[in-house]
Amino acid sequence: QVQLVESGGGSVQAGGSLNLSCAAAEMTFEIRVWAWYRQAPGKQRELVAEITGGRYTYYADAVKGRFTISVHNDTTTVNLEMNSLKPEDTAIYYCAILNTSPQYWGRGTQVAVSS
């Protein structure tokens, strides 16, 4: 059973930084597409960043230039480096593997940014 374990969430003041990490356990296939999503209270889940093949990246306009997605440990771990955090970045952040059917999702990690 594939498990995704997220870490690194927390509370910071605006302008601060956090580094989220997500590790995949019990993998039996290649991970080609990793993504980070977030869901703020009362809002729909939205795509934050995506990385394909370990190098092709996509960022939502709201985080472009502030967040960086990367993979490590032979693509079994994905990180999301978040800088210049804003109160509107407050949400539960989820990692996901998208190149499989079914997709795999983490349980989420809370990020809270105060002004």
C-alpha positions as CSV (number, residue, x, y, z in Angstrom):
1,Q,0.0,0.0,0.0
2,V,1.5,3.3,-1.1
3,Q,1.7,5.9,1.6
4,L,2.6,9.6,1.3
5,V,3.9,11.2,4.5
6,E,4.1,15.0,4.6
7,S,6.1,17.2,7.0
8,G,7.2,20.7,7.4
9,G,4.0,22.6,8.0
10,G,3.6,25.2,10.7
11,S,2.9,28.8,11.6
12,V,5.0,31.7,10.4
13,Q,4.7,35.5,10.1
14,A,4.2,37.1,6.7
15,G,7.5,37.3,4.8
16,G,8.8,34.1,6.4
17,S,9.6,30.7,4.9
18,L,8.7,27.1,5.3
19,N,9.9,23.9,3.5
20,L,7.3,21.2,3.0
21,S,8.4,17.6,2.3
22,C,6.5,14.5,1.2
23,A,8.0,11.0,1.1
24,A,6.5,8.1,-0.7
25,A,6.7,4.7,1.0
26,E,6.1,1.2,-0.5
27,M,6.6,2.4,-4.0
28,T,6.6,-0.3,-6.7
29,F,6.5,2.0,-9.8
30,E,8.2,5.1,-11.1
31,I,7.0,8.5,-9.9
32,R,6.9,10.8,-12.8
33,V,4.5,13.5,-11.8
34,W,4.5,15.0,-8.3
35,A,2.2,17.9,-7.3
36,W,1.4,20.1,-4.3
37,Y,-2.2,21.3,-3.9
38,R,-3.7,23.4,-1.2
39,Q,-7.1,24.1,0.2
40,A,-7.9,27.2,2.2
41,P,-11.0,27.3,4.5
42,G,-14.2,27.7,2.4
43,K,-12.3,27.4,-0.9
44,Q,-11.8,24.6,-3.4
45,R,-8.6,22.7,-3.5
46,E,-6.1,24.3,-6.0
47,L,-3.0,23.2,-7.7
48,V,0.1,25.1,-6.4
49,A,3.0,23.4,-8.2
50,E,3.8,20.4,-10.3
51,I,7.0,18.7,-11.4
52,T,7.3,16.2,-14.2
53,G,10.3,13.9,-14.9
54,G,12.1,15.6,-12.0
55,R,12.6,18.8,-14.0
56,Y,9.6,20.3,-15.8
57,T,7.8,22.5,-13.4
58,Y,4.5,24.4,-13.3
59,Y,3.5,27.0,-10.7
60,A,0.3,28.7,-10.1
61,D,0.5,32.5,-10.7
62,A,-0.2,33.2,-7.0
63,V,3.1,31.5,-6.0
64,K,5.3,32.0,-9.0
65,G,8.7,33.4,-8.0
66,R,8.1,32.6,-4.3
67,F,7.7,28.8,-4.2
68,T,10.1,26.1,-5.6
69,I,9.2,22.4,-6.1
70,S,11.9,19.8,-6.4
71,V,12.3,16.0,-6.1
72,H,15.0,14.0,-4.2
73,N,16.0,10.5,-3.2
74,D,15.5,9.1,-6.7
75,T,12.1,10.9,-7.0
76,T,10.6,9.3,-4.0
77,T,10.6,12.6,-2.1
78,V,9.1,16.0,-3.2
79,N,9.8,19.3,-1.5
80,L,8.1,22.6,-1.7
81,E,10.2,25.5,-0.6
82,M,8.0,28.5,0.3
83,N,9.5,31.9,0.7
84,S,8.0,35.4,1.1
85,L,4.9,33.8,2.6
86,K,1.6,35.8,2.6
87,P,-1.5,35.4,4.8
88,E,-3.3,34.2,1.7
89,D,-1.0,31.2,1.5
90,T,-2.7,29.9,4.7
91,A,-4.2,26.5,3.8
92,I,-3.8,22.8,4.2
93,Y,-1.2,21.6,1.7
94,Y,-1.4,18.2,0.1
95,C,1.2,16.3,-1.9
96,A,0.0,14.0,-4.7
97,I,1.4,11.5,-7.3
98,L,-0.5,12.1,-10.5
99,N,0.9,9.7,-13.0
100,T,-0.9,6.7,-11.7
101,S,-4.4,5.4,-11.6
102,P,-5.6,5.8,-8.9
103,Q,-3.7,8.9,-7.9
104,Y,-2.1,8.9,-4.4
105,W,-2.6,11.8,-2.0
106,G,-1.1,12.7,1.4
107,R,-3.2,13.6,4.4
108,G,-2.2,17.2,4.3
109,T,-0.1,19.5,6.4
110,Q,-1.3,22.9,7.8
111,V,0.4,26.1,6.9
112,A,-0.7,29.3,8.7
113,V,0.7,32.7,7.8
114,S,-0.1,35.6,10.1
115,S,0.1,39.3,9.2
